[in-house]
Amino acid sequence: MINRNLAKVLSYRYMILAFIFILLAGGLVLLPKYEIHEGISPNSLLSNMISQERYINTDELAHKIISQDPSFILIDIRDEKSFNNYSLPYAINIPLEKLFDEESLAYLDQNQFDVVFFSNDNFFADQAWLLCNRLDMNNQRVLKGGINSWFNTIINPNKPTENMPASAFELFAFRKSASMFFGVGYPEDLQTNQPKKNLGTKKVITVKKKKKMPAEGGC
């Protein structure tokens, strides 16, 4: 138990250190495209980094996709090859190194939708969130656990044991239904010849670019 707790503490410290290094590297490599005065204060950034409110779990996201919630954009920040091999429904591919390209900014720096970043786990999605948060972009979220967690909870959920509470069975029932929605077949359900559900028409995401404010000062 002690070793497990220690591992969690070390992992958390490692993430904080990684965030700091990413911030420094990102500030040197990615942020020169912006005015120096733009962005939030270091204290606000640190406070946001510690907060867990940026995370959305796989159950919440599955419910949003199934209900065709129009209020969010899924952004896969992995490389194009990984995206083409497998991604989440309706996701847009913006690799981390292209995060601040002009065509990408239209999706990030807007107030119409919530943006949900994801990668294989949290790490690279957290980097994308951090860089956008540094520039004071709003409505940024991260899929907790990434695609790895999506597979373990939604696509291939573990059946609870008999000694678990009723809430565990209710959660499993939702996850099993969700996995069927996303195309997973179960032998007992296939025997009943139930038709497969589909995702319907892919939603078209159109974002309005923010107008650039005129520079202050002048003659």
Backbone bond lengths (Angstrom), bond angles and torsions (degrees), N, CA, C in turn:
res aa  C-N    CA-C-N  psi(-1)  N-CA   C-N-CA  omega(-1)  CA-C   N-CA-C  phi
1 M - - - 1.458 - - 1.527 110.76 -
2 I 1.370 115.49 -43.18 1.462 119.97 -179.98 1.520 110.43 -62.20
3 N 1.369 115.92 -43.58 1.458 119.84 -179.60 1.524 111.35 -63.29
4 R 1.335 115.47 -37.51 1.456 119.45 -179.81 1.524 110.65 -66.75
5 N 1.336 116.20 -43.34 1.468 119.90 178.35 1.520 111.20 -64.54
6 L 1.326 115.41 -39.65 1.458 119.65 178.79 1.517 110.59 -63.67
7 A 1.330 116.32 -40.00 1.462 120.17 179.11 1.520 111.06 -63.20
8 K 1.346 115.75 -38.26 1.461 119.46 178.70 1.523 110.86 -65.26
9 V 1.345 116.09 -42.90 1.464 120.49 179.86 1.521 110.48 -63.10
10 L 1.338 116.12 -45.27 1.458 119.91 -179.82 1.518 111.04 -64.46
11 S 1.339 116.17 -39.15 1.457 120.05 178.51 1.520 110.60 -62.87
12 Y 1.337 116.09 -41.97 1.465 120.47 179.72 1.523 110.49 -64.45
13 R 1.346 116.95 -43.65 1.461 120.32 179.03 1.516 110.52 -64.03
14 Y 1.334 116.16 -38.81 1.457 120.32 178.92 1.524 110.51 -61.48
15 M 1.336 116.40 -40.54 1.451 119.74 179.64 1.522 110.81 -65.11
16 I 1.327 117.09 -42.54 1.462 120.28 179.10 1.527 110.52 -62.00
17 L 1.337 116.30 -44.89 1.459 119.62 178.45 1.524 111.01 -63.14
18 A 1.328 115.30 -40.83 1.461 119.08 179.22 1.522 110.59 -62.42
19 F 1.343 116.32 -39.62 1.460 120.08 178.44 1.520 111.33 -61.09
20 I 1.329 115.42 -41.77 1.464 119.38 -178.60 1.524 110.66 -64.35
21 F 1.351 116.18 -44.40 1.459 119.62 178.45 1.522 111.34 -64.03
22 I 1.334 115.16 -39.36 1.468 119.13 179.18 1.518 110.11 -63.85
23 L 1.326 115.37 -42.04 1.460 119.79 179.08 1.518 111.20 -59.05
24 L 1.339 115.45 -45.51 1.460 119.18 -179.73 1.521 111.09 -64.91
25 A 1.352 115.50 -45.38 1.459 119.29 -179.70 1.515 110.71 -66.15
26 G 1.330 115.96 -44.11 1.458 119.58 -179.70 1.504 111.75 -63.83
27 G 1.333 116.52 -37.03 1.456 119.53 179.19 1.519 111.82 -64.50
28 L 1.322 116.29 -33.00 1.457 119.59 -178.72 1.520 112.65 -82.61
29 V 1.334 116.45 -33.73 1.454 119.76 -172.31 1.518 112.79 -96.74
30 L 1.335 116.18 -43.53 1.457 119.77 -170.63 1.519 114.66 -99.93
31 L 1.314 117.78 -31.13 1.443 119.73 -170.35 1.521 116.11 -84.03
32 P 1.328 121.40 -13.15 1.468 118.31 179.37 1.516 114.58 -60.03
33 K 1.341 118.72 -14.66 1.456 120.89 177.84 1.520 111.35 -69.43
34 Y 1.327 117.28 -14.69 1.448 122.00 -175.29 1.524 110.35 -110.85
35 E 1.315 114.80 160.19 1.449 119.97 177.45 1.525 109.31 -64.48
36 I 1.311 116.66 145.70 1.455 121.36 -175.41 1.528 111.54 -61.70
37 H 1.348 117.69 -33.88 1.454 119.77 -174.59 1.522 112.84 -78.46
38 E 1.338 118.79 -8.88 1.451 120.57 -178.35 1.518 110.43 -75.91
39 G 1.356 115.28 151.97 1.454 120.22 176.60 1.512 111.56 110.30
40 I 1.322 115.40 175.40 1.457 121.04 -178.04 1.519 110.06 -96.34
41 S 1.318 115.58 167.67 1.459 120.63 -178.75 1.528 110.25 -72.82
42 P 1.339 117.83 155.33 1.465 120.88 178.03 1.527 112.61 -56.71
43 N 1.331 118.62 -38.15 1.460 121.12 179.46 1.520 111.84 -64.34
44 S 1.335 116.19 -41.88 1.464 120.06 177.98 1.515 110.53 -66.11
45 L 1.319 116.73 -40.04 1.456 120.72 179.28 1.524 110.99 -62.82
46 L 1.335 116.65 -44.26 1.456 120.43 179.43 1.522 110.90 -62.80
47 S 1.329 116.96 -40.76 1.456 121.17 178.22 1.522 111.12 -62.21
48 N 1.312 116.36 -42.07 1.464 120.51 178.70 1.522 111.80 -66.48
49 M 1.327 116.14 -37.07 1.461 120.29 179.89 1.513 111.99 -62.68
50 I 1.322 117.22 -39.39 1.461 121.53 -177.71 1.519 111.38 -72.40
51 S 1.322 117.05 -31.21 1.463 121.56 -177.47 1.526 111.45 -65.99
52 Q 1.328 115.56 143.09 1.463 121.76 177.27 1.527 111.97 -95.23
53 E 1.322 117.66 2.92 1.458 120.91 -174.89 1.521 112.90 -68.70
54 R 1.321 116.81 -16.37 1.467 118.51 -179.82 1.522 112.32 -71.56
55 Y 1.338 117.98 -17.33 1.452 120.55 -174.21 1.524 112.69 -85.41
56 I 1.332 115.40 141.18 1.456 123.39 169.18 1.520 106.59 -120.08
57 N 1.331 117.93 133.79 1.463 118.94 -177.50 1.525 111.11 -86.91
58 T 1.308 115.67 170.40 1.464 120.94 -174.00 1.529 112.32 -66.88
59 D 1.326 117.41 -32.57 1.465 119.77 179.10 1.522 110.80 -66.09
60 E 1.332 116.66 -43.28 1.466 120.73 177.63 1.526 110.49 -61.65
61 L 1.327 115.90 -44.57 1.459 119.50 -177.87 1.525 111.21 -66.66
62 A 1.333 117.47 -41.70 1.464 120.59 178.53 1.523 110.48 -59.15
63 H 1.337 116.31 -42.86 1.464 120.47 178.81 1.531 110.64 -62.19
64 K 1.326 117.51 -40.79 1.461 120.93 179.50 1.522 111.10 -64.14
65 I 1.336 116.98 -42.78 1.464 120.32 -178.91 1.522 110.54 -67.24
66 I 1.338 116.99 -45.42 1.466 121.12 -178.25 1.524 111.18 -62.85
67 S 1.323 115.98 -40.07 1.469 120.24 -179.51 1.524 112.82 -81.98
68 Q 1.343 115.70 1.85 1.469 122.40 -179.20 1.529 111.73 53.28
69 D 1.313 114.37 45.50 1.460 121.53 175.90 1.531 109.10 -61.46
70 P 1.335 117.98 121.91 1.464 120.20 -175.90 1.524 114.31 -87.64
71 S 1.334 117.49 6.86 1.465 119.64 -168.72 1.523 114.21 -91.72
72 F 1.335 118.84 3.81 1.464 119.04 -174.71 1.518 111.45 -137.40
73 I 1.340 114.50 159.52 1.457 123.38 174.33 1.524 107.57 -122.27
74 L 1.330 117.15 130.40 1.459 121.83 174.88 1.520 109.11 -93.73
75 I 1.324 116.45 125.64 1.469 120.38 179.66 1.527 109.81 -122.04
76 D 1.318 114.58 115.24 1.463 123.02 176.97 1.523 107.19 -86.95
77 I 1.338 116.96 113.35 1.465 118.98 -175.05 1.536 112.37 -96.74
78 R 1.342 116.36 13.75 1.461 119.84 175.85 1.532 109.95 -78.93
79 D 1.328 116.54 176.66 1.457 120.34 179.69 1.528 110.38 -71.42
80 E 1.324 116.00 164.11 1.462 121.78 -174.58 1.528 112.31 -61.24
81 K 1.334 118.05 -37.95 1.456 121.09 -179.72 1.523 111.19 -62.92
82 S 1.324 117.02 -44.99 1.466 120.82 178.68 1.520 110.44 -64.10
83 F 1.321 116.19 -40.13 1.460 121.26 178.95 1.525 110.82 -61.72
84 N 1.331 117.29 -42.73 1.463 120.83 -178.79 1.519 112.24 -70.78
85 N 1.328 117.00 -28.68 1.466 120.30 178.08 1.522 111.34 -69.95
86 Y 1.315 116.58 -43.92 1.468 121.04 178.04 1.521 109.18 -167.33
87 S 1.320 115.72 137.34 1.452 120.39 173.42 1.527 108.49 -151.07
88 L 1.307 116.42 176.70 1.454 121.11 178.93 1.525 110.41 -82.60
89 P 1.328 117.34 153.87 1.466 120.28 -178.13 1.527 112.35 -56.35
90 Y 1.314 115.41 135.74 1.462 123.73 174.65 1.527 114.01 70.73
91 A 1.329 117.61 9.28 1.462 119.59 -177.19 1.517 111.58 -72.90
92 I 1.326 115.31 150.63 1.465 123.98 173.91 1.523 107.40 -106.69
93 N 1.321 116.56 136.96 1.458 120.32 -179.53 1.526 110.57 -93.87
94 I 1.331 115.84 114.72 1.463 121.76 171.89 1.531 106.58 -130.04
95 P 1.341 118.21 93.41 1.463 120.09 179.82 1.525 111.47 -55.10
96 L 1.310 115.57 149.11 1.460 120.84 -173.94 1.530 112.27 -54.78
97 E 1.337 116.82 -38.57 1.462 119.19 -177.51 1.534 112.23 -71.70
98 K 1.341 117.56 -12.78 1.464 121.41 178.39 1.529 111.70 -108.58
99 L 1.330 115.59 16.26 1.465 120.30 -172.42 1.521 112.27 -58.64
100 F 1.318 117.50 -38.24 1.456 120.46 -176.02 1.525 113.23 -106.92
101 D 1.343 116.87 21.04 1.457 119.17 170.21 1.526 108.89 -64.58
102 E 1.302 116.45 154.70 1.468 120.28 -174.73 1.526 112.40 -57.45
103 E 1.348 116.94 -41.59 1.462 119.21 -178.41 1.532 112.05 -71.40
104 S 1.326 117.30 -21.77 1.466 120.74 178.94 1.521 111.92 -80.07
105 L 1.316 117.00 -33.34 1.460 121.37 -175.36 1.520 112.90 -60.75
106 A 1.330 117.07 -28.17 1.458 119.96 179.86 1.522 111.07 -61.49
107 Y 1.339 117.02 -31.68 1.467 121.13 178.73 1.521 112.08 -83.15
108 L 1.318 117.28 -28.65 1.465 120.50 -173.50 1.516 112.96 -89.24
109 D 1.324 115.90 -47.05 1.464 120.57 -172.82 1.525 109.95 -98.20
110 Q 1.338 116.62 71.83 1.453 123.05 -178.91 1.524 108.58 -150.07
111 N 1.316 115.69 165.01 1.467 120.75 -176.47 1.520 113.23 -116.71
112 Q 1.338 116.87 12.57 1.460 119.96 -177.80 1.521 112.97 -84.58
113 F 1.328 117.30 -35.05 1.460 122.03 -172.31 1.525 110.84 -131.59
114 D 1.347 115.16 155.84 1.456 120.68 164.91 1.524 107.65 -79.86
115 V 1.318 116.70 140.17 1.459 121.81 178.62 1.521 108.88 -105.42
116 V 1.341 116.81 124.68 1.464 121.42 178.65 1.520 108.29 -112.64
117 F 1.335 116.67 109.33 1.456 121.66 176.10 1.525 109.99 -82.84
118 F 1.342 116.91 145.34 1.464 119.25 171.56 1.523 109.90 -150.57
119 S 1.334 113.70 153.62 1.457 122.16 174.40 1.529 106.13 -141.67
120 N 1.328 118.65 -160.30 1.462 118.95 -179.91 1.521 111.31 -64.97
121 D 1.332 116.92 -37.08 1.464 121.80 173.82 1.531 106.38 -134.16
122 N 1.320 117.60 -150.27 1.464 119.44 -179.04 1.531 113.64 -83.53
123 F 1.319 116.93 -24.76 1.455 120.07 -158.57 1.530 113.44 -58.60
124 F 1.327 117.96 -57.06 1.462 119.71 -176.24 1.522 111.57 -73.56
125 A 1.323 117.21 -31.73 1.461 119.80 175.31 1.526 110.30 -64.48
126 D 1.326 116.75 -37.53 1.463 120.62 176.11 1.531 110.92 -63.58
127 Q 1.322 116.63 -35.45 1.462 119.35 177.51 1.527 110.39 -63.30
128 A 1.330 116.26 -44.73 1.464 120.25 178.70 1.523 110.41 -60.93
129 W 1.341 115.59 -44.26 1.471 119.83 178.91 1.523 110.69 -60.93
130 L 1.334 116.95 -43.28 1.453 121.29 -177.48 1.530 111.79 -62.64
131 L 1.316 116.00 -45.17 1.454 119.68 -178.61 1.527 111.35 -65.10
132 C 1.333 116.56 -40.74 1.468 119.81 178.02 1.526 110.89 -69.07
133 N 1.323 116.63 -37.95 1.458 120.16 179.02 1.516 111.02 -66.39
134 R 1.330 116.14 -35.20 1.465 120.40 177.81 1.528 110.79 -59.26
135 L 1.338 115.96 -32.90 1.463 120.52 179.97 1.514 111.81 -92.21
136 D 1.336 116.25 11.43 1.462 122.34 175.30 1.527 112.39 63.61
137 M 1.340 116.70 34.94 1.458 120.67 173.57 1.518 108.56 -81.29
138 N 1.318 117.04 139.15 1.456 121.60 -173.61 1.524 112.50 -95.43
139 N 1.332 114.52 165.91 1.472 122.80 170.18 1.530 112.92 62.52
140 Q 1.324 117.11 38.14 1.460 121.47 178.64 1.530 109.80 -99.81
141 R 1.338 117.11 131.05 1.464 122.27 178.60 1.529 109.04 -128.51
142 V 1.339 115.51 167.14 1.465 122.27 177.44 1.526 108.35 -131.83
143 L 1.339 116.79 133.08 1.467 120.26 175.37 1.521 108.62 -73.45
144 K 1.310 116.92 115.17 1.469 121.70 -176.12 1.532 109.87 -67.73
145 G 1.326 115.60 122.50 1.459 120.68 -179.81 1.515 114.35 85.82
146 G 1.328 117.44 -12.04 1.458 121.54 176.20 1.519 114.06 60.43
147 I 1.326 115.38 -154.75 1.462 121.55 -177.61 1.530 111.03 -64.68
148 N 1.335 117.52 -32.51 1.463 119.44 177.80 1.528 111.01 -58.29
149 S 1.319 116.12 -46.00 1.462 120.47 178.71 1.527 110.67 -68.29
150 W 1.326 117.12 -36.03 1.471 121.18 177.91 1.533 110.80 -57.99
151 F 1.339 116.39 -44.58 1.461 120.25 178.49 1.525 111.55 -65.32
152 N 1.326 116.57 -41.64 1.469 120.74 -174.83 1.520 113.42 -74.59
153 T 1.322 117.75 -23.28 1.465 119.79 -175.95 1.523 113.48 -110.81
154 I 1.324 117.30 -39.99 1.465 120.55 -174.86 1.532 111.91 -99.33
155 I 1.296 118.07 -49.83 1.463 121.10 -176.94 1.519 112.05 -75.53
156 N 1.322 117.15 -39.45 1.474 120.51 -178.17 1.525 109.93 -134.55
157 P 1.337 117.88 67.75 1.464 120.49 -176.66 1.533 111.94 -70.50
158 N 1.315 115.49 145.61 1.460 121.06 177.97 1.530 110.67 -82.32
159 K 1.305 116.74 131.59 1.457 121.37 178.70 1.528 109.34 -73.40
160 P 1.337 118.23 130.86 1.474 119.86 -179.30 1.528 111.84 -69.23
161 T 1.314 116.06 155.13 1.466 120.92 177.29 1.530 110.05 -85.49
162 E 1.304 116.57 165.96 1.455 121.70 -172.47 1.529 113.35 -62.28
163 N 1.329 117.20 -27.47 1.471 119.95 -177.09 1.531 113.09 -85.08
164 M 1.325 117.60 2.53 1.467 120.66 179.79 1.527 110.41 -83.74
165 P 1.351 117.45 155.97 1.468 121.11 -178.41 1.518 112.22 -67.99
166 A 1.332 115.05 165.75 1.465 120.98 -178.77 1.521 111.80 -60.48
167 S 1.342 116.73 -32.04 1.462 120.22 -179.30 1.530 111.77 -61.43
168 A 1.347 116.61 -32.99 1.457 120.80 178.71 1.526 110.90 -66.47
169 F 1.339 116.75 -38.02 1.460 120.92 178.43 1.530 110.92 -71.70
170 E 1.326 116.91 -34.86 1.466 120.14 177.18 1.533 110.46 -66.23
171 L 1.331 115.92 -41.21 1.457 120.14 178.21 1.522 110.65 -65.16
172 F 1.343 116.28 -41.02 1.464 119.87 179.10 1.521 110.53 -63.93
173 A 1.333 117.05 -39.79 1.468 120.69 179.38 1.523 110.44 -61.03
174 F 1.339 116.09 -42.07 1.470 119.52 177.47 1.521 110.83 -64.01
175 R 1.334 116.34 -46.14 1.453 120.12 -177.04 1.527 111.53 -65.40
176 K 1.326 116.61 -37.97 1.458 119.76 178.04 1.525 110.19 -64.89
177 S 1.326 117.23 -43.81 1.459 120.61 177.23 1.523 111.05 -62.22
178 A 1.346 115.29 -39.99 1.461 119.66 178.91 1.520 110.78 -64.52
179 S 1.331 117.51 -43.21 1.464 120.33 -179.35 1.527 110.72 -63.15
180 M 1.343 117.82 -36.98 1.459 121.25 175.94 1.525 110.55 -65.66
181 F 1.320 116.01 -38.11 1.460 121.04 177.25 1.524 110.68 -59.66
182 F 1.349 115.87 -38.17 1.457 120.78 -178.75 1.523 113.01 -89.43
183 G 1.345 116.83 13.25 1.457 120.23 169.39 1.501 117.19 103.31
184 V 1.330 118.96 5.84 1.459 121.33 178.98 1.525 109.00 -85.71
185 G 1.337 117.69 131.15 1.453 121.43 179.12 1.521 111.95 -104.00
186 Y 1.329 117.11 139.61 1.456 123.00 176.68 1.520 108.12 -111.82
187 P 1.351 118.37 135.10 1.472 120.93 -176.96 1.522 113.82 -52.42
188 E 1.343 117.40 -42.80 1.455 119.62 -177.57 1.514 112.23 -67.74
189 D 1.317 116.61 -27.08 1.461 119.93 179.31 1.524 111.45 -85.45
190 L 1.331 116.45 -32.77 1.452 119.73 179.06 1.522 111.16 -65.78
191 Q 1.350 116.89 -29.47 1.453 120.50 179.91 1.526 112.23 -66.37
192 T 1.307 116.44 -23.30 1.471 119.85 -179.31 1.524 111.49 -88.52
193 N 1.364 115.61 1.74 1.467 121.27 178.96 1.532 112.54 57.42
194 Q 1.330 116.03 35.16 1.451 118.93 176.97 1.519 109.40 -72.08
195 P 1.324 118.25 134.82 1.474 119.96 -179.95 1.512 110.96 -68.78
196 K 1.309 115.59 147.53 1.463 120.27 177.62 1.514 109.62 -74.18
197 K 1.332 114.89 142.27 1.451 119.81 175.02 1.523 109.13 -81.59
198 N 1.325 116.34 156.41 1.453 118.68 175.71 1.522 109.31 -130.58
199 L 1.299 115.24 167.36 1.456 121.27 -174.53 1.524 113.20 -83.36
200 G 1.317 116.26 -3.36 1.454 118.18 179.23 1.517 111.31 72.97
201 T 1.287 115.54 -160.39 1.463 121.09 -177.58 1.521 110.39 -73.83
202 K 1.310 115.27 133.01 1.457 119.64 178.11 1.513 110.00 -65.08
203 K 1.320 115.28 128.50 1.458 117.60 -177.60 1.520 111.08 -70.87
204 V 1.307 116.22 140.32 1.452 122.07 178.72 1.517 108.23 -94.76
205 I 1.312 116.20 123.41 1.457 121.08 -177.26 1.518 109.11 -103.02
206 T 1.286 115.78 115.15 1.462 121.58 177.58 1.517 108.31 -117.28
207 V 1.284 115.70 122.67 1.464 119.46 -179.60 1.511 108.76 -115.25
208 K 1.310 114.51 147.32 1.458 121.28 178.35 1.522 108.96 -94.92
209 K 1.309 115.89 127.78 1.453 119.64 178.04 1.517 109.77 -70.93
210 K 1.326 115.32 140.62 1.451 120.08 176.25 1.522 110.21 -70.72
211 K 1.319 115.64 140.25 1.449 119.46 175.97 1.512 109.92 -73.80
212 K 1.322 116.12 137.51 1.461 119.97 178.91 1.521 109.17 -74.67
213 M 1.334 114.84 132.03 1.458 120.10 179.06 1.521 109.60 -76.77
214 P 1.334 118.45 141.75 1.469 119.72 178.25 1.510 110.95 -65.47
215 A 1.300 116.05 147.48 1.467 121.89 -179.02 1.530 109.49 -64.96
216 E 1.340 115.59 139.93 1.449 120.42 178.77 1.530 110.74 -76.83
217 G 1.325 115.42 158.02 1.471 119.72 177.66 1.503 111.14 93.55
218 G 1.288 116.18 -157.80 1.467 120.86 -178.16 1.516 110.82 110.90
219 C 1.312 113.74 -176.05 1.459 119.33 -177.21 1.525 109.90 -76.18
